[in-house]
Amino acid sequence: MHAEDVVAEILAGFTGATVALEQAPQSSTYPLLIYTVVSDFALDRLCGTATTWKARIQINPVAAGPGAVNALHDQVRALLEVRGQRSVGTRTVLACIHLSFGPWDKQPVNDTNSSALWTKPADYMLTYR
């Protein structure tokens, strides 16, 4: 179990949106939550077998407006943020903290309609063993 599996296990409790790793399935409905593992590396490789890993996770909620995107971020933060140890599957999450938000992005749904989909990425640092 690596970072993708740890995050999937944590986000299994997420309700109100479709959750996908790296890209949305073709038949996705909105709101949507896409997560990506940007990096995942061992912290103590020089001391023998690695027992602790650190991963940077990016969360991209996609919804019909900024308020809906912020509501999804609030739900994700409540699930993901860990200060202290928490068991997740066969792993122990030592910490998961919110690092930063990226810029807002607005994409038109189609050319004939004024509706749009919004997103704002958030980065988290996950430490687990």
DSSP file (Angstrom, degrees, kcal/mol; ACC not computed):
  #  RESIDUE AA STRUCTURE BP1 BP2  ACC     N-H-->O    O-->H-N    N-H-->O    O-->H-N    TCO  KAPPA ALPHA  PHI   PSI    X-CA   Y-CA   Z-CA
    1    1 A M              0   0    0      0, 0.0     2,-0.2     0, 0.0     0, 0.0   0.000 360.0 360.0 360.0 118.8    0.0    0.0    0.0
    2    2 A H    >>  -     0   0    0     89,-0.0     4,-2.3    38,-0.0     3,-0.7  -0.448 360.0 -68.4-113.6-168.9    1.5    3.3   -1.1
    3    3 A A  H 3> S+     0   0    0      1,-0.3     4,-2.8     2,-0.2     5,-0.3   0.842 129.0  55.1 -54.3 -41.9    0.3    6.9   -1.1
    4    4 A E  H 3> S+     0   0    0      1,-0.2     4,-2.3     2,-0.2    -1,-0.3   0.920 112.5  44.0 -57.6 -43.4   -2.4    6.3   -3.8
    5    5 A D  H <> S+     0   0    0     -3,-0.7     4,-2.4     2,-0.2    -2,-0.2   0.881 112.2  51.9 -70.1 -39.1   -3.9    3.5   -1.7
    6    6 A V  H  X S+     0   0    0     -4,-2.3     4,-2.1     2,-0.2    -2,-0.2   0.941 113.7  43.7 -62.2 -47.6   -3.6    5.5    1.6
    7    7 A V  H  X S+     0   0    0     -4,-2.8     4,-3.1     1,-0.2    -2,-0.2   0.906 112.5  52.8 -66.3 -41.4   -5.4    8.5    0.1
    8    8 A A  H  X S+     0   0    0     -4,-2.3     4,-0.7    -5,-0.3    -1,-0.2   0.910 109.6  49.6 -59.8 -41.9   -8.1    6.2   -1.6
    9    9 A E  H  < S+     0   0    0     -4,-2.4     3,-0.5     2,-0.2     4,-0.3   0.909 113.6  45.4 -63.5 -43.0   -8.8    4.6    1.7
   10   10 A I  H >< S+     0   0    0     -4,-2.1     3,-1.2     1,-0.2    -2,-0.2   0.930 114.1  48.2 -65.9 -45.4   -9.1    7.9    3.5
   11   11 A L  H >< S+     0   0    0     -4,-3.1     3,-2.1     1,-0.3    -1,-0.2   0.511  85.3  89.9 -77.3  -3.1  -11.3    9.4    0.7
   12   12 A A  T 3< S+     0   0    0     -4,-0.7    -1,-0.3    -3,-0.5    -2,-0.1   0.791  85.0  56.5 -60.8 -25.6  -13.6    6.3    0.7
   13   13 A G  T <  S+     0   0    0     -3,-1.2    -1,-0.3    -4,-0.3     2,-0.3   0.406  82.4 116.4 -84.5   2.4  -15.6    8.1    3.3
   14   14 A F    <   -     0   0    0     -3,-2.1     2,-0.3     2,-0.0     3,-0.1  -0.545  43.6-175.1 -76.2 132.9  -16.1   11.1    1.0
   15   15 A T        +     0   0    0     -2,-0.3     3,-0.1     1,-0.1    -2,-0.0  -0.908  53.8  45.5-124.8 155.2  -19.7   11.8    0.0
   16   16 A G  S    S+     0   0    0     -2,-0.3     2,-0.3     1,-0.1    -1,-0.1   0.396 104.1  50.5  99.1  -2.9  -21.3   14.3   -2.4
   17   17 A A  S    S-     0   0    0     -3,-0.1     2,-0.3    13,-0.1    15,-0.2  -0.987  84.4-100.8-159.3 155.0  -18.9   13.9   -5.4
   18   18 A T  E     -a   32   0A   0     13,-1.7    15,-3.4    11,-0.4     2,-0.5  -0.647  38.2-146.5 -74.6 135.0  -17.3   11.3   -7.6
   19   19 A V  E     +a   33   0A   0     -2,-0.3     2,-0.3    13,-0.2    15,-0.2  -0.916  22.5 173.3-109.8 131.0  -13.7   10.6   -6.5
   20   20 A A  E     -a   34   0A   0     13,-2.8    15,-2.4    -2,-0.5     2,-0.6  -0.986  31.3-123.4-139.0 146.8  -11.1    9.7   -9.1
   21   21 A L  E    S-a   35   0A   0     -2,-0.3     2,-2.1    13,-0.2    15,-0.2  -0.820  85.0 -29.1 -90.1 121.6   -7.3    9.2   -9.2
   22   22 A E  S    S+     0   0    0     13,-3.0     2,-0.3    -2,-0.6    -1,-0.1  -0.176 130.0  25.6  70.0 -42.2   -5.5   11.4  -11.7
   23   23 A Q  S    S-     0   0    0     -2,-2.1    -2,-0.2    12,-0.1    12,-0.1  -0.998  81.9-104.3-150.7 154.9   -8.3   11.9  -14.2
   24   24 A A        -     0   0    0     -2,-0.3    10,-0.0    -4,-0.1    -4,-0.0  -0.508  40.1-109.7 -76.5 140.1  -12.0   11.8  -14.4
   25   25 A P    >   -     0   0    0      0, 0.0     3,-1.7     0, 0.0    -1,-0.1  -0.352  34.6-109.5 -61.7 153.0  -13.7    8.8  -15.9
   26   26 A Q  T 3  S+     0   0    0      1,-0.3    -2,-0.1    -3,-0.1     0, 0.0   0.819 116.6  47.7 -58.5 -34.8  -15.4    9.7  -19.3
   27   27 A S  T 3  S+     0   0    0      2,-0.0    -1,-0.3     0, 0.0    -3,-0.0   0.022  85.0 149.4 -96.3  28.3  -18.9    9.4  -18.0
   28   28 A S    <   -     0   0    0     -3,-1.7     2,-0.3     1,-0.0     4,-0.1  -0.240  33.5-151.7 -66.3 147.6  -18.3   11.5  -14.8
   29   29 A T        -     0   0    0      2,-0.2   -11,-0.4     0, 0.0    -1,-0.0  -0.783  32.8 -76.8-110.1 162.5  -20.9   13.7  -13.2
   30   30 A Y  S    S+     0   0    0     -2,-0.3     2,-0.2   -13,-0.1    33,-0.1  -0.864 100.3  55.7-113.6 145.7  -20.2   16.8  -11.2
   31   31 A P  S    S+     0   0    0      0, 0.0   -13,-1.7     0, 0.0     2,-0.3   0.398  78.4 178.2 -73.5 160.1  -19.2   17.7   -8.6
   32   32 A L  E     -aB  18  62A   0     30,-2.5    30,-3.4   -15,-0.2     2,-0.5  -0.977  24.2-153.9-138.6 144.7  -16.0   15.7   -9.0
   33   33 A L  E     -aB  19  61A   0    -15,-3.4   -13,-2.8    -2,-0.3     2,-0.5  -0.973  13.6-174.5-124.7 116.7  -12.9   15.2   -6.9
   34   34 A I  E     -aB  20  60A   0     26,-2.2    26,-3.3    -2,-0.5     2,-0.4  -0.933   3.9-170.3-111.3 130.6   -9.7   14.3   -8.6
   35   35 A Y  E     -aB  21  59A   0    -15,-2.4   -13,-3.0    -2,-0.5     2,-0.4  -0.940   2.6-170.6-122.3 147.5   -6.5   13.5   -6.6
   36   36 A T  E     - B   0  58A   0     22,-2.5    22,-3.0    -2,-0.4     2,-0.9  -0.995  23.3-135.3-134.9 136.9   -3.0   13.1   -7.8
   37   37 A V  E     - B   0  57A   0     -2,-0.4    20,-0.2    20,-0.2     3,-0.1  -0.847  23.2-177.7 -90.1 108.8    0.1   11.8   -6.0
   38   38 A V  E     -     0   0A   0     18,-2.4     2,-0.3    -2,-0.9    -1,-0.2   0.895  67.8  -2.8 -76.7 -42.1    2.7   14.4   -7.1
   39   39 A S  E     - B   0  56A   0     17,-1.2    17,-1.8    -3,-0.1    -1,-0.3  -0.990  55.9-178.3-149.4 152.7    5.6   12.7   -5.3
   40   40 A D  E     + B   0  55A   0     -2,-0.3     2,-0.3    15,-0.2    15,-0.2  -0.850  21.5 159.2-153.6 109.9    6.1    9.7   -3.0
   41   41 A F  E     - B   0  54A   0     13,-2.6    13,-2.6    -2,-0.3     2,-0.2  -0.964  41.0-105.9-141.1 153.5    9.5    8.9   -1.6
   42   42 A A  E     - B   0  53A   0     -2,-0.3     3,-0.3    11,-0.2    11,-0.3  -0.540  20.4-158.9 -76.1 139.7   11.1    7.0    1.3
   43   43 A L  S    S+     0   0    0      9,-3.0     3,-0.2    -2,-0.2    10,-0.1   0.765  85.2  37.1 -88.9 -28.1   12.6    9.1    4.1
   44   44 A D    >   +     0   0    0      8,-0.7     3,-1.1     1,-0.2    -1,-0.2  -0.243  66.0 134.0-124.1  45.9   15.0    6.7    5.6
   45   45 A R  G >  S+     0   0    0     -3,-0.3     3,-1.1     1,-0.2    -1,-0.2   0.792  70.0  61.2 -66.1 -28.6   16.6    4.7    2.7
   46   46 A L  G 3  S+     0   0    0      1,-0.3    -1,-0.2    -3,-0.2     3,-0.1   0.632  96.9  60.6 -75.5 -11.8   20.1    5.1    4.0
   47   47 A C  G <  S-     0   0    0     -3,-1.1     2,-0.4     1,-0.3    -1,-0.3   0.097 120.3 -90.1-102.0  21.7   19.3    3.2    7.2
   48   48 A G  S <  S+     0   0    0     -3,-1.1    -1,-0.3     3,-0.0     2,-0.1  -0.845  94.3  17.2 108.2-147.2   18.3    0.0    5.5
   49   49 A T  S    S-     0   0    0     -2,-0.4     2,-0.1     1,-0.1    -3,-0.0  -0.412  86.1-111.1 -65.7 133.3   14.8   -0.9    4.5
   50   50 A A        +     0   0    0      1,-0.2    -1,-0.1    -2,-0.1    -5,-0.1  -0.427  41.0 167.8 -66.9 134.8   12.5    2.1    4.2
   51   51 A T        +     0   0    0      1,-0.2     2,-0.4    -2,-0.1    -1,-0.2   0.518  61.6  52.6-121.0 -14.5    9.8    2.3    6.9
   52   52 A T        -     0   0    0      2,-0.0    -9,-3.0    75,-0.0    -8,-0.7  -0.986  61.8-172.7-129.8 135.5    8.6    5.9    6.5
   53   53 A W  E     -BC  42 128A   0     75,-3.5    75,-2.5    -2,-0.4     2,-0.4  -0.891  10.9-154.1-124.5 154.9    7.4    7.6    3.3
   54   54 A K  E     -BC  41 127A   0    -13,-2.6   -13,-2.6    -2,-0.3     2,-0.4  -0.997  16.6-177.7-128.1 133.8    6.4   11.2    2.5
   55   55 A A  E     -BC  40 126A   0     71,-3.1    71,-3.4    -2,-0.4     2,-0.6  -0.982  22.5-141.4-133.7 142.7    4.1   12.1   -0.3
   56   56 A R  E     -BC  39 125A   0    -17,-1.8   -18,-2.4    -2,-0.4   -17,-1.2  -0.926  25.0-165.6-101.5 125.5    2.7   15.3   -1.8
   57   57 A I  E     -BC  37 124A   0     67,-2.8    67,-2.8    -2,-0.6     2,-0.5  -0.911   8.3-156.0-114.4 134.7   -0.9   15.0   -2.8
   58   58 A Q  E     -BC  36 123A   0    -22,-3.0   -22,-2.5    -2,-0.4     2,-0.5  -0.952   6.6-161.8-111.8 131.5   -2.8   17.4   -5.0
   59   59 A I  E     -BC  35 122A   0     63,-3.0    63,-2.1    -2,-0.5   -24,-0.2  -0.946   6.4-174.8-112.6 127.3   -6.6   17.6   -4.6
   60   60 A N  E     -B   34   0A   0    -26,-3.3   -26,-2.2    -2,-0.5     2,-0.3  -0.859   4.4-167.8-124.7  95.1   -8.7   19.2   -7.5
   61   61 A P  E     -B   33   0A   0      0, 0.0    59,-0.6     0, 0.0     2,-0.5  -0.630   6.2-159.5 -78.4 142.4  -12.4   19.5   -6.8
   62   62 A V  E     +BD  32 119A   0    -30,-3.4   -30,-2.5    -2,-0.3     2,-0.3  -0.989  26.2 144.7-124.7 123.7  -14.4   20.4   -9.9
   63   63 A A  E     - D   0 118A   0     55,-2.1    55,-3.6    -2,-0.5     6,-0.1  -0.897  59.8 -91.8-151.3 177.0  -17.9   21.9   -9.4
   64   64 A A  S    S+     0   0    0     -2,-0.3    52,-0.3    53,-0.2    55,-0.1   0.603 100.7   6.8 -75.0 -12.8  -20.4   24.5  -10.8
   65   65 A G  S  > S-     0   0    0     53,-0.2     4,-2.0     1,-0.1     3,-0.2  -0.990  77.7 -98.2-162.0 166.1  -19.1   27.4   -8.8
   66   66 A P  H  > S+     0   0    0      0, 0.0     4,-2.6     0, 0.0     5,-0.2   0.856 118.7  55.6 -58.9 -37.3  -16.5   28.7   -6.3
   67   67 A G  H  > S+     0   0    0      1,-0.2     4,-2.0     2,-0.2     5,-0.1   0.905 108.5  47.3 -62.7 -41.1  -18.8   28.1   -3.3
   68   68 A A  H  > S+     0   0    0     -3,-0.2     4,-2.0     2,-0.2    -1,-0.2   0.885 111.4  51.3 -67.4 -38.8  -19.3   24.4   -4.2
   69   69 A V  H  X S+     0   0    0     -4,-2.0     4,-2.3     2,-0.2    -2,-0.2   0.929 110.5  48.7 -63.1 -45.2  -15.5   24.0   -4.8
   70   70 A N  H  X S+     0   0    0     -4,-2.6     4,-2.2     1,-0.2    -2,-0.2   0.877 108.7  53.6 -63.4 -37.2  -14.8   25.5   -1.3
   71   71 A A  H  X S+     0   0    0     -4,-2.0     4,-1.9     2,-0.2    -1,-0.2   0.901 108.9  49.1 -63.7 -40.5  -17.4   23.2    0.3
   72   72 A L  H  X S+     0   0    0     -4,-2.0     4,-2.6     2,-0.2    -2,-0.2   0.909 109.4  52.5 -64.2 -41.7  -15.6   20.2   -1.3
   73   73 A H  H  X S+     0   0    0     -4,-2.3     4,-2.9     1,-0.2     5,-0.2   0.906 107.2  52.6 -59.8 -41.2  -12.3   21.5    0.0
   74   74 A D  H  X S+     0   0    0     -4,-2.2     4,-1.9     1,-0.2    -1,-0.2   0.914 110.7  47.0 -61.5 -42.4  -13.7   21.7    3.5
   75   75 A Q  H  X S+     0   0    0     -4,-1.9     4,-1.5     2,-0.2    -2,-0.2   0.917 113.5  48.1 -64.3 -44.2  -14.9   18.1    3.3
   76   76 A V  H  X S+     0   0    0     -4,-2.6     4,-3.5     1,-0.2     5,-0.3   0.929 110.3  51.4 -62.9 -45.7  -11.6   16.9    2.0
   77   77 A R  H  X S+     0   0    0     -4,-2.9     4,-2.1     1,-0.2    -1,-0.2   0.892 106.9  53.8 -60.9 -39.6   -9.6   18.7    4.7
   78   78 A A  H  < S+     0   0    0     -4,-1.9    -1,-0.2    -5,-0.2    -2,-0.2   0.858 117.6  37.4 -63.2 -34.2  -11.8   17.2    7.4
   79   79 A L  H  < S+     0   0    0     -4,-1.5    -2,-0.2    -3,-0.3    -1,-0.2   0.898 123.5  38.2 -81.4 -44.0  -11.0   13.7    6.1
   80   80 A L  H  < S+     0   0    0     -4,-3.5     2,-0.2    -5,-0.2    -3,-0.2   0.873  87.8  95.0 -81.3 -38.9   -7.4   14.1    5.1
   81   81 A E     <  +     0   0    0     -4,-2.1     2,-0.4    -5,-0.3    16,-0.2  -0.366  49.4 173.8 -68.3 123.0   -5.8   16.4    7.7
   82   82 A V  E     -E   96   0A   0     14,-2.1    14,-2.6    -2,-0.2     2,-0.5  -0.995  17.6-178.8-130.3 127.0   -4.1   14.3   10.4
   83   83 A R  E    S+E   95   0A   0     -2,-0.4     2,-0.2    12,-0.2    12,-0.2  -0.928  72.5  11.5-124.4 104.7   -2.1   15.6   13.3
   84   84 A G  E    S-     0   0A   0     10,-1.1     2,-0.2    -2,-0.5    12,-0.1  -0.543 110.7 -41.8 109.3 174.9   -0.9   12.6   15.2
   85   85 A Q  E     +     0   0A   0     -2,-0.2     2,-0.3    10,-0.1     9,-0.2  -0.474  52.2 173.3 -83.9 146.8   -1.1    9.0   14.2
   86   86 A R  E     -E   93   0A   0      7,-1.8     7,-3.3    -2,-0.2     2,-0.3  -0.960  29.5-124.8-149.2 131.4   -4.1    7.3   12.5
   87   87 A S  E     +E   92   0A   0     -2,-0.3     2,-0.4     5,-0.2     5,-0.2  -0.608  26.4 179.9 -78.1 133.4   -4.4    3.8   11.1
   88   88 A V  E >   -E   91   0A   0      3,-2.8     3,-2.4    -2,-0.3     2,-0.2  -0.918  61.2 -55.1-135.2 106.2   -5.4    3.6    7.5
   89   89 A G  T 3  S-     0   0    0     -2,-0.4   -83,-0.0     1,-0.3    -1,-0.0  -0.443 120.5 -20.6  60.8-126.8   -5.7    0.0    6.2
   90   90 A T  T 3  S+     0   0    0     -2,-0.2    -1,-0.3    -3,-0.1     2,-0.2   0.393 127.8  79.3 -92.6   2.4   -2.3   -1.6    6.8
   91   91 A R  E <  S-E   88   0A   0     -3,-2.4    -3,-2.8   -89,-0.1     2,-0.5  -0.646  70.4-135.0-108.0 163.7   -0.5    1.7    7.1
   92   92 A T  E     -E   87   0A   0     -5,-0.2    37,-2.3    -2,-0.2     2,-0.6  -0.985  15.1-145.6-117.5 121.4   -0.1    4.3    9.8
   93   93 A V  E     -EF  86 128A   0     -7,-3.3    -7,-1.8    -2,-0.5    35,-0.3  -0.777  14.5-175.5 -85.2 120.2   -0.5    7.9    8.8
   94   94 A L  E     -     0   0A   0     33,-2.4   -10,-1.1    -2,-0.6     2,-0.3   0.839  67.2 -18.2 -84.1 -36.4    1.8   10.0   11.0
   95   95 A A  E     -EF  83 127A   0     32,-1.7    32,-3.2   -12,-0.2    -1,-0.4  -0.952  48.3-172.5-165.5 149.0    0.7   13.4    9.6
   96   96 A C  E     +EF  82 126A   0    -14,-2.6   -14,-2.1    -2,-0.3     2,-0.4  -0.868  21.8 177.3-145.8 113.1   -1.2   14.9    6.7
   97   97 A I  E     - F   0 125A   0     28,-2.0    28,-2.5    -2,-0.3     2,-0.4  -0.908  32.9-114.5-123.7 146.6   -1.2   18.7    6.6
   98   98 A H  E     - F   0 124A   0     -2,-0.4    26,-0.3    26,-0.2     3,-0.1  -0.622  30.9-179.5 -74.8 129.7   -2.6   21.2    4.1
   99   99 A L  E     -     0   0A   0     24,-3.3     2,-0.3    -2,-0.4    25,-0.2   0.884  50.1 -39.2 -96.5 -54.0    0.2   23.1    2.4
  100  100 A S  E     - F   0 123A   0     23,-1.0    23,-2.8     0, 0.0     2,-0.3  -0.990  44.4-112.0-167.1 166.2   -1.4   25.6    0.0
  101  101 A F  E     - F   0 122A   0     -2,-0.3    21,-0.3    21,-0.2     3,-0.1  -0.850  27.3-143.5-106.1 148.9   -4.1   26.4   -2.5
  102  102 A G        -     0   0    0     19,-3.1     2,-0.1    -2,-0.3    -1,-0.0  -0.291  40.5 -65.0 -94.8-171.7   -3.4   27.0   -6.2
  103  103 A P        -     0   0    0      0, 0.0    -1,-0.2     0, 0.0     2,-0.1  -0.370  53.2-101.5 -77.4 155.3   -5.1   29.5   -8.5
  104  104 A W        -     0   0    0     16,-0.2     2,-0.4    -2,-0.1    16,-0.2  -0.429  35.7-164.7 -68.3 147.5   -8.8   29.4   -9.5
  105  105 A D  E     -G  119   0A   0     14,-2.3    14,-2.0    -2,-0.1     2,-0.5  -0.998   5.9-166.5-137.4 136.4   -9.6   28.0  -12.9
  106  106 A K  E     -G  118   0A   0     -2,-0.4    12,-0.2    12,-0.2    -2,-0.0  -0.987   5.0-173.6-125.6 123.9  -12.9   28.4  -14.8
  107  107 A Q  E     -G  117   0A   0     10,-2.9    10,-2.9    -2,-0.5    -2,-0.0  -0.970  26.3-121.7-119.4 126.5  -13.7   26.3  -17.9
  108  108 A P  E     -G  116   0A   0      0, 0.0     8,-0.3     0, 0.0     3,-0.1  -0.371  12.5-142.8 -61.4 142.8  -16.8   26.8  -20.0
  109  109 A V  S    S-     0   0    0      6,-1.9     2,-0.3     1,-0.3     7,-0.1   0.914  77.8 -19.3 -73.6 -43.9  -19.0   23.7  -20.2
  110  110 A N    >   -     0   0    0      5,-0.5     3,-0.7     3,-0.4    -1,-0.3  -0.957  66.5-105.0-155.3 171.2  -19.9   24.4  -23.9
  111  111 A D  T 3  S+     0   0    0     -2,-0.3    -1,-0.0     1,-0.2    -2,-0.0   0.717 113.4  50.2 -75.9 -21.7  -19.8   27.4  -26.3
  112  112 A T  T 3  S+     0   0    0      2,-0.0     2,-0.3    -3,-0.0    -1,-0.2   0.477 103.6  65.4 -97.0  -2.2  -23.6   28.0  -26.3
  113  113 A N    <   -     0   0    0     -3,-0.7    -3,-0.4     2,-0.1    -4,-0.1  -0.904  68.8-141.9-123.8 147.8  -24.1   28.1  -22.6
  114  114 A S        +     0   0    0     -2,-0.3    -1,-0.1    -6,-0.1     2,-0.1   0.465  68.9 111.3 -86.1  -0.5  -22.9   30.5  -19.9
  115  115 A S        -     0   0    0     -7,-0.1    -6,-1.9    -5,-0.0    -5,-0.5  -0.364  45.1-178.2 -74.3 155.4  -22.3   27.7  -17.4
  116  116 A A  E     - G   0 108A   0    -52,-0.3     2,-0.4    -8,-0.3    -2,-0.0  -0.964  25.9-123.1-148.0 160.9  -18.8   26.8  -16.3
  117  117 A L  E     - G   0 107A   0    -10,-2.9   -10,-2.9    -2,-0.3     2,-0.3  -0.915  27.8-156.3-108.0 137.8  -16.9   24.4  -14.1
  118  118 A W  E     +DG  63 106A   0    -55,-3.6   -55,-2.1    -2,-0.4     2,-0.3  -0.814  13.8 174.1-113.4 151.8  -14.6   25.7  -11.5
  119  119 A T  E     -DG  62 105A   0    -14,-2.0   -14,-2.3    -2,-0.3   -57,-0.2  -0.986  13.9-175.4-150.4 156.7  -11.6   24.2   -9.8
  120  120 A K        -     0   0    0    -59,-0.6   -16,-0.2    -2,-0.3   -61,-0.0  -0.848  26.8-134.2-151.1 112.6   -8.9   25.3   -7.3
  121  121 A P        -     0   0    0      0, 0.0   -19,-3.1     0, 0.0     2,-0.4  -0.318  16.2-162.7 -71.5 152.2   -6.1   22.8   -6.5
  122  122 A A  E     -CF  59 101A   0    -63,-2.1   -63,-3.0   -21,-0.3     2,-0.4  -0.997   7.8-144.9-132.0 139.0   -4.9   22.1   -2.9
  123  123 A D  E     -CF  58 100A   0    -23,-2.8   -24,-3.3    -2,-0.4   -23,-1.0  -0.853  14.9-174.6-106.4 140.2   -1.7   20.5   -1.9
  124  124 A Y  E     -CF  57  98A   0    -67,-2.8   -67,-2.8    -2,-0.4     2,-0.6  -0.958  19.1-139.9-128.0 148.1   -1.2   18.2    1.1
  125  125 A M  E     -CF  56  97A   0    -28,-2.5   -28,-2.0    -2,-0.3     2,-0.5  -0.957  21.3-165.7-109.0 120.5    1.9   16.6    2.6
  126  126 A L  E     -CF  55  96A   0    -71,-3.4   -71,-3.1    -2,-0.6     2,-0.5  -0.916   7.6-171.7-110.6 125.9    1.3   13.0    3.8
  127  127 A T  E     +CF  54  95A   0    -32,-3.2   -33,-2.4    -2,-0.5   -32,-1.7  -0.981  23.6 152.4-116.1 125.1    3.8   11.2    6.0
  128  128 A Y  E      CF  53  93A   0    -75,-2.5   -75,-3.5    -2,-0.5   -35,-0.2  -0.946 360.0 360.0-147.6 163.9    3.1    7.5    6.6
  129  129 A R              0   0    0    -37,-2.3   -36,-0.1    -2,-0.3    -1,-0.1   0.300 360.0 360.0-140.0 360.0    4.6    4.1    7.3
